[in-house]
Structure formats: C-alpha cells, structure tokens
Amino acid sequence: MIQSKPNFYLALILLVTFMILNFPYPHEDPYGEVIATVFNIPIRSSNGFHFVGITSLLLLIIGLFLLANSVEKYRSRFVLIAIIIAFVGPSLVASSFQKTFATGIYAVSYDRDSSRCQFEMIDQTTLRGECELPFENYSKDEVRFSVEFEKNYFEDDFPMLSLLNNDAPYEVKLEGHERKIVNIFTNIDVSNMENHIDSGEASLVTIIIKSGEKARRL
C-alpha cells in the first residue's frame, strides 16, 4: 500500500510538527507562538503577516502532498483522515490530558469566550472595574492561584484592562472539580491620568494565572 516509505515518514513528521505548533496548551496561544516568543522570533510582521500561521500551513500542505504521493490506494481517504486528525487532534489531546492527568493550575480551565469586564466612573476621580471570569478545576484537589490582567491591543490610547493590575494579583481558590465564576472588583484612581475612559466593557479577557514559579497565559 505504501509505495514510498521516505515520503510517508516525512509526511508524518511534517503533520506531527503542524500539530505541535498548533497545540493549544498550556497557554491560550498555540505552542508555536509560545516557542517563537521564547526565542524572540517575530510572530507577526509589520504588514500583518502571521509567520507562525503561514509556516504551519505550509507544513500541512507539504505533508498532505507527500502523504498523497506515498500511498498507492485510497489516497483521498488518507488525506481526509490526516486533515481531521491534524485539526482535531491537538485540542482533543490537550483536553483529555487536562481532564485526566493535569494537576495544580494546569488542571484549571478558563472560559475566555464568556469572560467580561465593565468599567464605570463612580465619582470624578474613581473608576470602578468589575470582572466576571469563569473557571473550572478538573482535578480532585484544591487549587490556589493568582490572577493578573494582560493589556489588550486597543489600549494604547485609553487603558482599560491593564488598569485592573493596580490591585493585582487577585487570589482565587477552586475546590476539587469546582466550576464557578470569579468576580473581581476594584476602584482605580484616575485623577493623575490625562486620558482615561468614563465607562466601557471588554470581553475575551486575556489573563495570566500564577502559582509559585508556574504561570499560564489564558
């Protein structure tokens, strides 16, 4: 069935590399972006080109091409199965590991899509920030960690989420197998700020959770 073992093995290597680059754990960003950041490799160009995404896409295309040309029969089936595994595999493996073997903050899931923060001036110098952050602890043990907020791309002129770090870190405790929405409240003194919002709302809130030397960007 395999007419070219070198092409077949090379295809497997490229497809596995594609899955590793797109592995969504332990951080929100794919593992390829995490590696690039560690080695100070640019993730995006000034023109908006996503280097990691383009690289992983090329690996996928070349891998599928080599796979199709390495087998004698059922090429379409092999390619279709490879595509499904390449795209579904990383998320499935990450989710399975987190729900069965992970401990500490690595067992904590954060529903970023359901997160939200609201801001409103309560007097002339004080901005009130309130956030709802959904967490779930998949392990049977209690987990304690701290939460910090990461600056969003739209905050260059008018800071919002980054202001919440004035009172950070915020301590969170989750019991074993507990799911809950953590509410965070803080009052921010904006009397010395030239530009600040009077009210606003943010969703898809990016946070960093820490426990000792361990940290995850979610």
N, C-alpha and C positions, 0 to 999 in steps of 0.2 A: 504493500500500500504506500509506503514511503519510498519515493524514487530518488530523493536527495537528502541524506541524513545531515550533512553540514548546513544546508539551508533550513532544514526543520529545526535543528538545535539552535541556530542563530535566531530564527523566528521566535522560539520560546524565550530566549534571553531578552530580546527586544520587547516582547509583550510583558514579560515579568518586570522589566525595568520601567515600562509605561505604568504598570500598576503600582509600583513602589513610589514613583514620582507623584502619583495621584492618591496616595494613601492618606485618608482624612483623620489621622490620629497620630499623636495625642493632642495635636493642636487643631484649630479650625482650618488653618491653611493647609493645603496639600503638602506632603512631606518634601516634595521637590522644592517648593518655595522656602521651606524651613532650611534645607541644606544650602540653597543659594544664599540665604541671608547670613548663615554662619560663615560662609567663605567670602562674604562681601561681593557676591556676584549680583549684578543688577537683575531684578525681576522683570521690570518694565523699562522700555526706552522712553525718551522724552516725547516721542511721537505716539506713544500708547501701545506699542507692540509688546506683547506678553511673551518674553523669552522662554520661560519655563513651559508655558502652554504650547507654544509653537514647537519646542523641542520634543515634548511628549507626544504631540500629534504626529510629527514626522516619524518617531519611533513606532507608533501604532501603524501608520500606513506602510512603512517598510516591512514591519513584522508580518502584517497580513499578506503583503505581496509575496514575501518569501515563503510563508506558510502555504499559500495557494499553489506556488510553484514547486513545492517539495513533496506533494502528495499526488498519487495517480488518480484516485477516485474520491468522490464526494467532496470536491473542493469547496463548493458553496456551503455545505453543512459545516465543514471545519472552520471556515471563515466566520460564519454566523455564530457558531458556538464560541469562537475566540473573542468576537466582539462583545457578546453577552458577558463572558467571564471577565474581560478587561474592564468593562464599565461597572458591573455589579459586584465583582469580586472584592475590590478594596473596601467598600462600605460594609459589605457582609462580614468580611473577616474582622474589621475594626469593631463592628457592633457585637459580634459574637465574643471576641476577646474581652471587651469591656464588661459584658454582662455575665461572664463566667469566671475569668481569671484575674481581672484587674483589681487592685486594692488602692486604698487612700484616695487622693484626688484623681487618680487615673480611672477610678470607678465612677466618677461624677460626670453626669451628662447635663449639658446646658442647652436649653431650647432657645437659641438665639433668635429664631424667627418670631417667637412670642414675647420677646423682651420689649420693654418700653420705658421711657423716662419722660417726665413732664417738668417744666420749669415755669415759675410764675413769681413776679415781684410781690412781696408781702408788705413792704414799705419802700421808702425812697432809696435805701441803701442795701436792702437784703433780698437776695434771690433764693427762692425755695426750690430745691430739687427733690423729686420723688421718683423712684425707680421700682419696677417690678421685674425680677429676674427668676425665671423658672429653672429649678434644678431637680435632678433625680440621682439618688445614690443606689447603684446597682449591687453594691456589696452588702454583706450582712453586718459589717462593723460600722460603728460611728465614724464619721469623717468631719474633721475641722479644717477650715481653710480661710484665707483672707481674700478679699475681692478688691481689685483696682480697676479703674476705667481707662480705656485707651482712646486717644484723640481720634476723631473721625476726619475724613478728608475735607469736609466742608467747614471746619472750624478755624481756618486761617484768619479770617476777619472777625468772626464772632464766636469766641469759645463757648462751648456748651458742656459736653460730657467730660471734658478734661477738668472743668471746674469742680466736679464731684470729688476729685482726688485731694481737695483741700482737707477733707476729714478722713481720707483713706489711710490705712486699709480698713475695710469693713469686715468684721469677723462673722463667719457663718458656721453653723453646726447642722449636720444632717444625720439623723438616726439611720440605722441599717434599713435598707430598702425603702427609705422615705422619699417621697416626692412632694415638693412644696414650692410655693412662690415666695421668694425672699424680698421683703420690702425694705428699701433703703431711703432714708430721709436725711437731708442736710440743709443747713442755712448757709448761704455764701455771701460774704461781704464784698460788694461790688463798688464800694464808694471810691476806691482808687483806680478803677478801671475806666479807660477812656471809651471803649466800645464794649457793650455787653447787651445781651438780649433782655427784653422785658418779659417775654413768655415764649414758649416753644415746646415742641415734642419731638422725641427721637425714638426710632425703632431700630431693630437689628443691631443692638448694642454690643460692641466688642469689649470683652473684659479679660482680665488676667487673674487667674486664681493661683494662690501660692500656699505651700505648706512646707516650712523649713526651707531646704535648698531646692525643692521641686516647684516647678511653675508650668502652667499651661495657658496658652492664648486661645480663647474661645469666642 
